[in-house]
Amino acid sequence: MEALVTTQPRRPFGLIGVLGTVRVRWWIFLYMFLFPLLCYVQRGSLTIATDQVKAQLHVSQLQVFLLSSAFVVMYTALQAPSGAFGQRWGARRMFVLVGTLSCLAAVATPLAPYVLTGTAVIMAMALAQAVLGVAQSPVFPVQTGVFESWFPRAQWGFVNGLGSSAMHVGSAITAPLIVALTAVWGWQRALLWTALPMAVVTVCWAWYGRDLPQQHPSVSARELAELDGGGHAPPAQTNLRRCLQLASDRSMLALAISYLLANVAFYQLMAAPFLYLTQHRHLGQMDSGWLATLPPLGAATGACLGGALADRCVARFGLRWGPRLVPLAALPVAGILLLCGTYVGNALLAVGCFVLAYGCVELNEGPVAAATMQIARADSMSGFGVINTGGNLAGVLLYPLLGYLSERGEWNLSFVIAGACCLGSAALWLLVRADRRFAPTPSAPRHPPAI
């Protein structure tokens, strides 16, 4: 009897076989997750080591926060330019640049006190933090463009929310990691170790990453067809005039200001919990380190849920109201929770309020990025550069204010300000129209002069 011949495709066997069935876009996503995670470990390490830096270098808490401000100022100033450069140079080269400069700056910061003293060491560390800000400024604008190119529109909110959760995972592990490493080796060697994983990820990305799915040798025709019928348009070749038109679009401007106000709460909850618990609630460093991991984990959860909810709202209610609904509901709740956490007597209840508040703030991340991509499309890198300029102006303003208020014991006032900003951020979403796509005005043709 002849053997029966099956036409069923073979199922993947073992781990390697299963991994081989994963779409290439999800491997690209993995890198887009790891880069911001490691960037947030590097940028948050100095703040966690504040007490040790103050003791060794004989500086004030305000001066340490001003070192972090050097990072935020450069990071903010280059958001829009880095998005424009990303559209010109491509994601592959931009992330290699991000990883290389980040490693150099992360090494320079803790090495400076070994070779310099006095004012010179503070200036050198400020310069290293500024270079770190330059290095990491392209991360989220270029990440947004990668998602626009590699994922179908129905998943834009989800992948942006999930991608945004990486920064919170990074923030969550930074406090216990740096506290533990500092206890063994001191703050300088602890900060040095943050360069190693970034170097590994950068080398792997340089080998595997591509700007577009059409360029990757492992992307199948089937996967390409899943991208809304064969792939999206490549990033637009941008210029200064086009960027200014994008920045002046009413919806983009309202979104940028809304993101600025929401990020006052974001930066407060990212930078303050560890020092708030040690200095205001008088908990020990180890206890504060572990408790400080909880708000970022709440934020990571919120970011993932917010993106998925935004996609569902867009599918059900359309582009005009769909992206607005999650922020309109979540941001006022975040403001209320911040006020509750500030005045509750029990430290653990305060942390619980901050966890929920941070989660509600970060429900906003997926809708912001998805709305930006719907409006800007091929200009998504530049578009999110504009939005993130607004978002990070909050850090430029908040870090000196937080350093000033916290040094005087006015922690409660800083949380009240953050809560009020959440309410303003929600109101501005009513001006955002994700259903109106950005259409640049073409420049007038140049006519030769009449003879």
C-alpha beads as a LAMMPS data file, in Angstrom:
LAMMPS data file: protein, C-alpha beads

451 atoms
450 bonds

1 atom types
1 bond types

-500.0 500.0 xlo xhi
-500.0 500.0 ylo yhi
-500.0 500.0 zlo zhi

Masses

1 110.0

Atoms # bond

1 1 1 0.000 0.000 0.000
2 1 1 1.311 3.383 -0.935
3 1 1 2.175 5.652 1.889
4 1 1 -0.199 8.541 2.313
5 1 1 1.432 11.844 1.405
6 1 1 0.340 14.806 3.477
7 1 1 0.222 18.294 2.062
8 1 1 0.092 19.875 5.517
9 1 1 3.038 22.208 6.228
10 1 1 5.401 21.017 8.901
11 1 1 5.036 22.590 12.264
12 1 1 8.108 24.300 13.678
13 1 1 10.116 22.006 15.898
14 1 1 11.916 23.213 18.976
15 1 1 12.820 26.721 20.079
16 1 1 14.738 27.590 16.904
17 1 1 11.805 26.549 14.747
18 1 1 9.362 28.603 16.786
19 1 1 11.618 31.653 16.673
20 1 1 11.870 31.269 12.919
21 1 1 8.116 31.834 12.586
22 1 1 8.210 35.209 14.361
23 1 1 7.663 38.127 11.992
24 1 1 10.810 40.161 11.370
25 1 1 8.984 43.297 12.492
26 1 1 8.804 41.891 16.030
27 1 1 12.579 41.362 16.100
28 1 1 12.913 44.991 14.990
29 1 1 10.485 45.884 17.783
30 1 1 12.731 44.077 20.292
31 1 1 15.557 46.471 19.469
32 1 1 13.151 49.430 19.677
33 1 1 12.307 48.158 23.178
34 1 1 15.892 47.590 24.331
35 1 1 17.318 50.936 23.216
36 1 1 14.957 53.123 25.319
37 1 1 15.162 50.674 28.241
38 1 1 18.944 50.985 28.400
39 1 1 18.816 54.722 27.732
40 1 1 16.616 55.195 30.778
41 1 1 18.973 53.166 32.934
42 1 1 21.806 55.463 31.867
43 1 1 19.918 58.735 32.245
44 1 1 18.433 57.846 35.651
45 1 1 21.576 56.454 37.275
46 1 1 23.046 59.801 38.322
47 1 1 19.831 60.867 40.086
48 1 1 19.727 57.604 42.070
49 1 1 23.335 58.200 43.160
50 1 1 22.546 61.774 44.321
51 1 1 23.402 61.254 48.001
52 1 1 26.750 59.592 47.209
53 1 1 27.648 62.275 44.636
54 1 1 26.800 65.031 47.128
55 1 1 28.975 63.436 49.812
56 1 1 31.990 62.812 47.577
57 1 1 31.984 66.011 45.527
58 1 1 30.621 68.334 48.258
59 1 1 27.840 69.737 46.100
60 1 1 24.195 70.572 46.830
61 1 1 21.149 68.617 45.719
62 1 1 20.226 71.495 43.408
63 1 1 23.622 71.199 41.680
64 1 1 23.107 67.449 41.119
65 1 1 19.682 68.137 39.617
66 1 1 21.283 70.797 37.398
67 1 1 23.625 68.083 36.074
68 1 1 20.527 66.150 35.033
69 1 1 19.174 69.379 33.533
70 1 1 22.192 69.484 31.204
71 1 1 20.972 66.183 29.799
72 1 1 17.366 67.338 29.496
73 1 1 18.218 70.679 27.847
74 1 1 20.210 69.054 25.031
75 1 1 17.784 66.146 24.756
76 1 1 14.875 68.562 24.360
77 1 1 16.577 70.998 22.003
78 1 1 17.445 68.215 19.542
79 1 1 14.127 66.347 19.451
80 1 1 12.841 67.945 16.240
81 1 1 16.253 68.076 14.486
82 1 1 16.971 64.433 15.378
83 1 1 13.613 63.391 13.912
84 1 1 14.425 65.264 10.698
85 1 1 17.904 63.713 10.545
86 1 1 16.354 60.304 11.157
87 1 1 14.171 60.727 8.081
88 1 1 17.249 61.625 6.018
89 1 1 19.789 59.128 7.389
90 1 1 17.570 56.186 8.316
91 1 1 16.936 54.341 11.556
92 1 1 19.811 51.905 11.185
93 1 1 22.540 54.543 11.195
94 1 1 20.762 56.713 13.775
95 1 1 20.560 53.968 16.399
96 1 1 24.199 53.009 15.865
97 1 1 25.013 56.657 16.563
98 1 1 22.732 56.637 19.626
99 1 1 24.418 53.571 21.103
100 1 1 27.990 54.683 20.411
101 1 1 27.665 58.200 21.846
102 1 1 25.615 56.954 24.810
103 1 1 28.368 54.531 25.808
104 1 1 31.027 57.243 25.583
105 1 1 28.992 59.705 27.670
106 1 1 27.996 57.054 30.230
107 1 1 31.671 56.215 30.759
108 1 1 32.807 59.868 30.888
109 1 1 30.412 60.876 33.707
110 1 1 31.810 58.615 36.471
111 1 1 35.406 58.882 35.206
112 1 1 35.524 62.673 35.539
113 1 1 36.059 62.699 39.364
114 1 1 39.070 60.379 38.945
115 1 1 40.989 62.960 36.913
116 1 1 39.489 66.340 37.866
117 1 1 38.621 68.239 41.050
118 1 1 36.631 71.272 42.147
119 1 1 34.623 73.224 39.592
120 1 1 36.301 71.387 36.711
121 1 1 34.770 68.042 37.684
122 1 1 31.248 69.529 37.827
123 1 1 31.716 71.143 34.422
124 1 1 33.064 67.898 32.944
125 1 1 30.152 65.877 34.327
126 1 1 27.698 68.471 33.024
127 1 1 29.326 68.206 29.592
128 1 1 29.114 64.406 29.693
129 1 1 25.427 64.612 30.619
130 1 1 24.863 67.080 27.781
131 1 1 26.513 64.657 25.335
132 1 1 24.299 61.886 26.716
133 1 1 21.300 64.110 25.964
134 1 1 22.529 64.663 22.399
135 1 1 23.118 60.931 21.956
136 1 1 19.690 59.829 23.163
137 1 1 17.597 62.599 21.592
138 1 1 16.763 60.571 18.428
139 1 1 15.441 57.514 20.296
140 1 1 11.700 58.199 20.402
141 1 1 11.299 60.242 17.190
142 1 1 13.139 57.578 15.183
143 1 1 11.386 54.748 17.045
144 1 1 8.042 56.267 15.999
145 1 1 9.154 56.321 12.365
146 1 1 10.274 52.694 12.598
147 1 1 6.844 51.668 13.884
148 1 1 5.160 53.668 11.090
149 1 1 7.222 51.800 8.476
150 1 1 7.203 48.302 9.984
151 1 1 3.702 47.854 11.479
152 1 1 0.149 48.003 10.112
153 1 1 -1.902 51.076 11.078
154 1 1 -4.288 48.978 13.205
155 1 1 -1.377 48.245 15.605
156 1 1 0.172 51.709 15.841
157 1 1 -1.278 52.514 19.254
158 1 1 -0.366 49.122 20.689
159 1 1 3.263 49.036 19.508
160 1 1 3.847 52.628 20.606
161 1 1 2.381 51.933 24.023
162 1 1 4.356 48.721 24.387
163 1 1 7.497 50.476 23.142
164 1 1 6.973 53.311 25.622
165 1 1 6.758 50.795 28.457
166 1 1 10.464 50.073 27.893
167 1 1 11.493 53.381 29.449
168 1 1 9.505 52.517 32.559
169 1 1 11.014 49.057 32.815
170 1 1 14.390 50.799 32.580
171 1 1 13.399 53.278 35.276
172 1 1 12.069 50.465 37.479
173 1 1 15.290 48.463 37.446
174 1 1 17.593 51.500 37.739
175 1 1 17.021 52.272 41.425
176 1 1 17.620 48.774 42.888
177 1 1 20.393 48.086 40.360
178 1 1 22.371 51.254 41.075
179 1 1 21.772 51.013 44.840
180 1 1 23.018 47.409 44.874
181 1 1 26.038 48.087 42.644
182 1 1 26.901 51.238 44.602
183 1 1 26.842 49.302 47.883
184 1 1 29.451 46.914 46.464
185 1 1 31.630 49.070 44.188
186 1 1 30.689 52.706 44.780
187 1 1 28.640 55.007 42.546
188 1 1 31.337 55.551 39.897
189 1 1 31.860 51.882 39.036
190 1 1 28.103 51.328 39.241
191 1 1 27.548 53.963 36.525
192 1 1 30.369 52.556 34.406
193 1 1 28.606 49.187 34.098
194 1 1 25.609 50.798 32.366
195 1 1 27.673 51.181 29.171
196 1 1 28.232 47.443 28.623
197 1 1 24.709 46.241 27.681
198 1 1 24.216 49.294 25.440
199 1 1 27.388 48.412 23.536
200 1 1 26.182 44.847 22.951
201 1 1 22.747 45.934 21.701
202 1 1 24.313 48.530 19.386
203 1 1 26.589 45.985 17.717
204 1 1 23.683 43.558 17.224
205 1 1 21.468 46.306 15.756
206 1 1 24.195 47.367 13.322
207 1 1 24.206 43.782 12.006
208 1 1 20.458 43.059 11.966
209 1 1 18.592 46.366 11.688
210 1 1 17.220 47.903 8.470
211 1 1 15.421 51.151 7.755
212 1 1 12.480 49.588 5.880
213 1 1 10.934 46.104 5.688
214 1 1 11.539 46.062 1.924
215 1 1 15.288 46.207 2.632
216 1 1 15.462 43.264 5.052
217 1 1 16.450 39.935 3.465
218 1 1 14.319 37.916 5.897
219 1 1 11.027 39.745 5.305
220 1 1 8.689 37.562 3.252
221 1 1 6.172 38.722 0.662
222 1 1 3.438 37.602 3.063
223 1 1 4.734 39.818 5.866
224 1 1 5.097 42.730 3.477
225 1 1 1.496 42.284 2.336
226 1 1 0.350 42.526 5.958
227 1 1 1.558 46.137 6.063
228 1 1 -1.691 47.596 4.740
229 1 1 -1.265 46.088 1.298
230 1 1 2.451 46.039 0.599
231 1 1 4.196 48.500 2.873
232 1 1 3.930 52.174 3.742
233 1 1 5.597 55.076 2.011
234 1 1 9.236 55.566 3.063
235 1 1 10.043 58.511 5.360
236 1 1 9.723 61.837 3.541
237 1 1 12.806 63.812 2.572
238 1 1 12.323 66.707 4.921
239 1 1 13.660 70.252 5.089
240 1 1 13.356 73.244 7.421
241 1 1 10.278 74.636 5.670
242 1 1 8.439 71.327 5.879
243 1 1 9.345 70.919 9.582
244 1 1 8.074 74.414 10.398
245 1 1 4.803 73.715 8.607
246 1 1 4.436 70.500 10.582
247 1 1 5.174 72.253 13.888
248 1 1 2.588 74.967 13.139
249 1 1 -0.213 72.493 12.374
250 1 1 -2.979 73.185 14.918
251 1 1 -3.417 69.594 16.028
252 1 1 0.329 69.042 16.329
253 1 1 0.730 72.231 18.367
254 1 1 -2.137 71.325 20.717
255 1 1 -0.717 67.805 21.085
256 1 1 2.766 69.160 21.883
257 1 1 1.458 71.502 24.612
258 1 1 -0.770 68.764 26.032
259 1 1 2.213 66.411 26.119
260 1 1 4.296 69.088 27.862
261 1 1 1.728 69.375 30.663
262 1 1 1.316 65.606 31.013
263 1 1 5.085 65.213 31.169
264 1 1 5.318 67.504 34.190
265 1 1 3.686 64.608 36.044
266 1 1 5.800 62.105 34.114
267 1 1 9.103 63.726 35.132
268 1 1 7.889 64.214 38.695
269 1 1 7.036 60.538 39.026
270 1 1 10.185 59.418 37.217
271 1 1 12.699 61.500 39.185
272 1 1 11.118 62.052 42.597
273 1 1 9.952 58.771 44.253
274 1 1 13.335 57.508 45.509
275 1 1 14.431 60.844 46.984
276 1 1 10.887 61.612 48.168
277 1 1 10.775 58.370 50.138
278 1 1 14.236 58.803 51.683
279 1 1 14.105 62.537 52.390
280 1 1 10.415 63.264 53.040
281 1 1 9.041 59.910 54.238
282 1 1 12.370 59.010 55.953
283 1 1 12.626 55.433 54.692
284 1 1 15.946 53.608 54.304
285 1 1 17.817 53.573 51.003
286 1 1 17.259 49.888 50.315
287 1 1 13.528 50.066 51.125
288 1 1 13.162 53.221 49.056
289 1 1 15.053 51.625 46.182
290 1 1 12.649 48.710 45.995
291 1 1 9.530 50.831 46.518
292 1 1 10.749 53.223 43.802
293 1 1 10.512 50.358 41.296
294 1 1 6.723 50.211 41.680
295 1 1 5.629 53.508 40.044
296 1 1 7.569 52.756 36.812
297 1 1 6.021 49.287 36.691
298 1 1 2.594 50.892 36.999
299 1 1 3.590 53.255 34.193
300 1 1 4.748 50.370 31.990
301 1 1 1.407 48.645 32.493
302 1 1 -0.451 51.859 31.702
303 1 1 1.551 52.449 28.537
304 1 1 0.783 48.947 27.225
305 1 1 -2.935 49.227 28.025
306 1 1 -3.230 52.763 26.687
307 1 1 -1.945 51.834 23.251
308 1 1 -4.230 48.808 22.955
309 1 1 -7.246 50.822 24.166
310 1 1 -6.459 53.602 21.698
311 1 1 -6.473 51.128 18.781
312 1 1 -9.848 49.777 19.926
313 1 1 -11.306 53.272 20.317
314 1 1 -10.114 54.280 16.842
315 1 1 -11.631 51.116 15.347
316 1 1 -14.981 51.772 17.049
317 1 1 -15.312 55.573 17.116
318 1 1 -13.095 56.679 14.238
319 1 1 -10.040 58.923 14.060
320 1 1 -11.733 62.105 15.263
321 1 1 -12.756 60.880 18.732
322 1 1 -10.978 57.534 19.079
323 1 1 -7.508 58.842 20.062
324 1 1 -8.996 61.405 22.482
325 1 1 -11.050 59.136 24.708
326 1 1 -8.284 57.445 26.714
327 1 1 -6.435 60.697 27.632
328 1 1 -9.701 62.511 28.441
329 1 1 -10.557 59.780 30.940
330 1 1 -7.111 58.941 32.353
331 1 1 -5.331 62.276 32.858
332 1 1 -7.862 63.850 35.284
333 1 1 -7.767 60.647 37.355
334 1 1 -3.952 60.907 37.437
335 1 1 -4.191 64.459 38.787
336 1 1 -6.538 63.385 41.582
337 1 1 -4.322 60.441 42.527
338 1 1 -1.249 62.696 42.750
339 1 1 -3.063 64.925 45.238
340 1 1 -4.188 61.898 47.251
341 1 1 -0.667 60.455 47.370
342 1 1 0.757 63.764 48.533
343 1 1 -1.442 64.134 51.609
344 1 1 -2.051 60.530 52.697
345 1 1 -0.286 59.731 55.966
346 1 1 0.979 56.217 55.222
347 1 1 4.055 55.916 53.003
348 1 1 2.888 52.664 51.398
349 1 1 -0.500 54.184 50.533
350 1 1 1.316 57.166 49.020
351 1 1 3.383 54.819 46.839
352 1 1 0.177 53.031 45.813
353 1 1 -1.367 56.348 44.713
354 1 1 1.777 57.193 42.753
355 1 1 1.758 53.790 41.044
356 1 1 -1.827 54.303 39.876
357 1 1 -1.190 57.943 38.944
358 1 1 1.856 57.056 36.849
359 1 1 -0.122 54.315 35.130
360 1 1 -2.895 56.790 34.267
361 1 1 -0.382 59.340 32.952
362 1 1 1.190 56.711 30.733
363 1 1 -2.139 55.557 29.327
364 1 1 -1.572 58.729 27.312
365 1 1 1.619 57.516 25.551
366 1 1 0.098 55.216 22.930
367 1 1 -2.638 57.698 21.924
368 1 1 -0.104 60.547 21.596
369 1 1 2.230 58.601 19.304
370 1 1 -0.593 57.002 17.295
371 1 1 -2.294 60.379 16.759
372 1 1 1.043 61.859 15.670
373 1 1 1.548 59.037 13.151
374 1 1 -1.988 59.415 11.798
375 1 1 -1.455 63.136 11.258
376 1 1 2.169 63.100 10.051
377 1 1 2.439 59.675 8.276
378 1 1 5.685 59.812 6.228
379 1 1 6.829 62.686 8.474
380 1 1 6.321 60.655 11.674
381 1 1 9.937 61.005 12.829
382 1 1 9.854 64.792 12.498
383 1 1 6.315 64.864 13.866
384 1 1 7.151 63.033 17.045
385 1 1 10.283 65.152 17.343
386 1 1 7.978 68.183 17.528
387 1 1 5.693 66.483 20.074
388 1 1 8.585 65.278 22.207
389 1 1 10.125 68.751 22.199
390 1 1 7.021 69.878 24.033
391 1 1 7.079 66.829 26.265
392 1 1 10.667 67.308 27.326
393 1 1 10.374 71.043 27.947
394 1 1 8.587 69.790 31.049
395 1 1 11.850 68.231 32.217
396 1 1 13.816 71.403 31.455
397 1 1 11.404 73.361 33.654
398 1 1 10.817 70.737 36.331
399 1 1 14.332 69.570 37.227
400 1 1 15.555 72.959 38.566
401 1 1 12.162 73.556 40.218
402 1 1 12.155 70.098 41.799
403 1 1 15.724 70.550 43.023
404 1 1 14.807 73.942 44.525
405 1 1 11.575 72.771 46.186
406 1 1 12.930 69.439 47.447
407 1 1 15.985 71.060 49.021
408 1 1 13.570 73.212 51.031
409 1 1 11.332 70.283 51.944
410 1 1 8.457 71.479 49.704
411 1 1 7.813 68.083 48.173
412 1 1 4.022 68.396 48.436
413 1 1 3.911 71.537 46.304
414 1 1 5.769 69.808 43.480
415 1 1 3.155 67.028 43.377
416 1 1 0.278 69.559 43.468
417 1 1 1.752 71.343 40.433
418 1 1 2.037 68.026 38.569
419 1 1 -1.588 67.155 39.362
420 1 1 -2.869 70.491 38.056
421 1 1 -0.905 70.043 34.818
422 1 1 -2.675 66.715 34.175
423 1 1 -6.042 68.512 34.080
424 1 1 -4.782 71.056 31.551
425 1 1 -3.274 68.308 29.416
426 1 1 -6.609 66.484 29.178
427 1 1 -8.472 69.642 28.111
428 1 1 -6.085 70.296 25.200
429 1 1 -6.925 66.914 23.639
430 1 1 -10.250 68.447 22.544
431 1 1 -8.274 70.474 19.974
432 1 1 -6.484 67.439 18.472
433 1 1 -7.876 66.160 15.138
434 1 1 -6.124 62.918 14.189
435 1 1 -8.503 62.577 11.230
436 1 1 -6.886 65.572 9.485
437 1 1 -3.689 64.482 7.791
438 1 1 -0.777 66.903 7.494
439 1 1 -0.459 68.225 3.940
440 1 1 2.659 70.366 3.400
441 1 1 2.232 73.391 1.172
442 1 1 4.556 73.062 -1.824
443 1 1 7.056 75.837 -2.297
444 1 1 6.350 78.263 -5.123
445 1 1 8.329 77.510 -8.285
446 1 1 11.187 79.798 -9.040
447 1 1 10.885 81.661 -12.319
448 1 1 13.940 82.954 -14.126
449 1 1 14.163 86.724 -14.156
450 1 1 12.708 88.427 -17.217
451 1 1 15.244 89.622 -19.735

Bonds

1 1 1 2
2 1 2 3
3 1 3 4
4 1 4 5
5 1 5 6
6 1 6 7
7 1 7 8
8 1 8 9
9 1 9 10
10 1 10 11
11 1 11 12
12 1 12 13
13 1 13 14
14 1 14 15
15 1 15 16
16 1 16 17
17 1 17 18
18 1 18 19
19 1 19 20
20 1 20 21
21 1 21 22
22 1 22 23
23 1 23 24
24 1 24 25
25 1 25 26
26 1 26 27
27 1 27 28
28 1 28 29
29 1 29 30
30 1 30 31
31 1 31 32
32 1 32 33
33 1 33 34
34 1 34 35
35 1 35 36
36 1 36 37
37 1 37 38
38 1 38 39
39 1 39 40
40 1 40 41
41 1 41 42
42 1 42 43
43 1 43 44
44 1 44 45
45 1 45 46
46 1 46 47
47 1 47 48
48 1 48 49
49 1 49 50
50 1 50 51
51 1 51 52
52 1 52 53
53 1 53 54
54 1 54 55
55 1 55 56
56 1 56 57
57 1 57 58
58 1 58 59
59 1 59 60
60 1 60 61
61 1 61 62
62 1 62 63
63 1 63 64
64 1 64 65
65 1 65 66
66 1 66 67
67 1 67 68
68 1 68 69
69 1 69 70
70 1 70 71
71 1 71 72
72 1 72 73
73 1 73 74
74 1 74 75
75 1 75 76
76 1 76 77
77 1 77 78
78 1 78 79
79 1 79 80
80 1 80 81
81 1 81 82
82 1 82 83
83 1 83 84
84 1 84 85
85 1 85 86
86 1 86 87
87 1 87 88
88 1 88 89
89 1 89 90
90 1 90 91
91 1 91 92
92 1 92 93
93 1 93 94
94 1 94 95
95 1 95 96
96 1 96 97
97 1 97 98
98 1 98 99
99 1 99 100
100 1 100 101
101 1 101 102
102 1 102 103
103 1 103 104
104 1 104 105
105 1 105 106
106 1 106 107
107 1 107 108
108 1 108 109
109 1 109 110
110 1 110 111
111 1 111 112
112 1 112 113
113 1 113 114
114 1 114 115
115 1 115 116
116 1 116 117
117 1 117 118
118 1 118 119
119 1 119 120
120 1 120 121
121 1 121 122
122 1 122 123
123 1 123 124
124 1 124 125
125 1 125 126
126 1 126 127
127 1 127 128
128 1 128 129
129 1 129 130
130 1 130 131
131 1 131 132
132 1 132 133
133 1 133 134
134 1 134 135
135 1 135 136
136 1 136 137
137 1 137 138
138 1 138 139
139 1 139 140
140 1 140 141
141 1 141 142
142 1 142 143
143 1 143 144
144 1 144 145
145 1 145 146
146 1 146 147
147 1 147 148
148 1 148 149
149 1 149 150
150 1 150 151
151 1 151 152
152 1 152 153
153 1 153 154
154 1 154 155
155 1 155 156
156 1 156 157
157 1 157 158
158 1 158 159
159 1 159 160
160 1 160 161
161 1 161 162
162 1 162 163
163 1 163 164
164 1 164 165
165 1 165 166
166 1 166 167
167 1 167 168
168 1 168 169
169 1 169 170
170 1 170 171
171 1 171 172
172 1 172 173
173 1 173 174
174 1 174 175
175 1 175 176
176 1 176 177
177 1 177 178
178 1 178 179
179 1 179 180
180 1 180 181
181 1 181 182
182 1 182 183
183 1 183 184
184 1 184 185
185 1 185 186
186 1 186 187
187 1 187 188
188 1 188 189
189 1 189 190
190 1 190 191
191 1 191 192
192 1 192 193
193 1 193 194
194 1 194 195
195 1 195 196
196 1 196 197
197 1 197 198
198 1 198 199
199 1 199 200
200 1 200 201
201 1 201 202
202 1 202 203
203 1 203 204
204 1 204 205
205 1 205 206
206 1 206 207
207 1 207 208
208 1 208 209
209 1 209 210
210 1 210 211
211 1 211 212
212 1 212 213
213 1 213 214
214 1 214 215
215 1 215 216
216 1 216 217
217 1 217 218
218 1 218 219
219 1 219 220
220 1 220 221
221 1 221 222
222 1 222 223
223 1 223 224
224 1 224 225
225 1 225 226
226 1 226 227
227 1 227 228
228 1 228 229
229 1 229 230
230 1 230 231
231 1 231 232
232 1 232 233
233 1 233 234
234 1 234 235
235 1 235 236
236 1 236 237
237 1 237 238
238 1 238 239
239 1 239 240
240 1 240 241
241 1 241 242
242 1 242 243
243 1 243 244
244 1 244 245
245 1 245 246
246 1 246 247
247 1 247 248
248 1 248 249
249 1 249 250
250 1 250 251
251 1 251 252
252 1 252 253
253 1 253 254
254 1 254 255
255 1 255 256
256 1 256 257
257 1 257 258
258 1 258 259
259 1 259 260
260 1 260 261
261 1 261 262
262 1 262 263
263 1 263 264
264 1 264 265
265 1 265 266
266 1 266 267
267 1 267 268
268 1 268 269
269 1 269 270
270 1 270 271
271 1 271 272
272 1 272 273
273 1 273 274
274 1 274 275
275 1 275 276
276 1 276 277
277 1 277 278
278 1 278 279
279 1 279 280
280 1 280 281
281 1 281 282
282 1 282 283
283 1 283 284
284 1 284 285
285 1 285 286
286 1 286 287
287 1 287 288
288 1 288 289
289 1 289 290
290 1 290 291
291 1 291 292
292 1 292 293
293 1 293 294
294 1 294 295
295 1 295 296
296 1 296 297
297 1 297 298
298 1 298 299
299 1 299 300
300 1 300 301
301 1 301 302
302 1 302 303
303 1 303 304
304 1 304 305
305 1 305 306
306 1 306 307
307 1 307 308
308 1 308 309
309 1 309 310
310 1 310 311
311 1 311 312
312 1 312 313
313 1 313 314
314 1 314 315
315 1 315 316
316 1 316 317
317 1 317 318
318 1 318 319
319 1 319 320
320 1 320 321
321 1 321 322
322 1 322 323
323 1 323 324
324 1 324 325
325 1 325 326
326 1 326 327
327 1 327 328
328 1 328 329
329 1 329 330
330 1 330 331
331 1 331 332
332 1 332 333
333 1 333 334
334 1 334 335
335 1 335 336
336 1 336 337
337 1 337 338
338 1 338 339
339 1 339 340
340 1 340 341
341 1 341 342
342 1 342 343
343 1 343 344
344 1 344 345
345 1 345 346
346 1 346 347
347 1 347 348
348 1 348 349
349 1 349 350
350 1 350 351
351 1 351 352
352 1 352 353
353 1 353 354
354 1 354 355
355 1 355 356
356 1 356 357
357 1 357 358
358 1 358 359
359 1 359 360
360 1 360 361
361 1 361 362
362 1 362 363
363 1 363 364
364 1 364 365
365 1 365 366
366 1 366 367
367 1 367 368
368 1 368 369
369 1 369 370
370 1 370 371
371 1 371 372
372 1 372 373
373 1 373 374
374 1 374 375
375 1 375 376
376 1 376 377
377 1 377 378
378 1 378 379
379 1 379 380
380 1 380 381
381 1 381 382
382 1 382 383
383 1 383 384
384 1 384 385
385 1 385 386
386 1 386 387
387 1 387 388
388 1 388 389
389 1 389 390
390 1 390 391
391 1 391 392
392 1 392 393
393 1 393 394
394 1 394 395
395 1 395 396
396 1 396 397
397 1 397 398
398 1 398 399
399 1 399 400
400 1 400 401
401 1 401 402
402 1 402 403
403 1 403 404
404 1 404 405
405 1 405 406
406 1 406 407
407 1 407 408
408 1 408 409
409 1 409 410
410 1 410 411
411 1 411 412
412 1 412 413
413 1 413 414
414 1 414 415
415 1 415 416
416 1 416 417
417 1 417 418
418 1 418 419
419 1 419 420
420 1 420 421
421 1 421 422
422 1 422 423
423 1 423 424
424 1 424 425
425 1 425 426
426 1 426 427
427 1 427 428
428 1 428 429
429 1 429 430
430 1 430 431
431 1 431 432
432 1 432 433
433 1 433 434
434 1 434 435
435 1 435 436
436 1 436 437
437 1 437 438
438 1 438 439
439 1 439 440
440 1 440 441
441 1 441 442
442 1 442 443
443 1 443 444
444 1 444 445
445 1 445 446
446 1 446 447
447 1 447 448
448 1 448 449
449 1 449 450
450 1 450 451
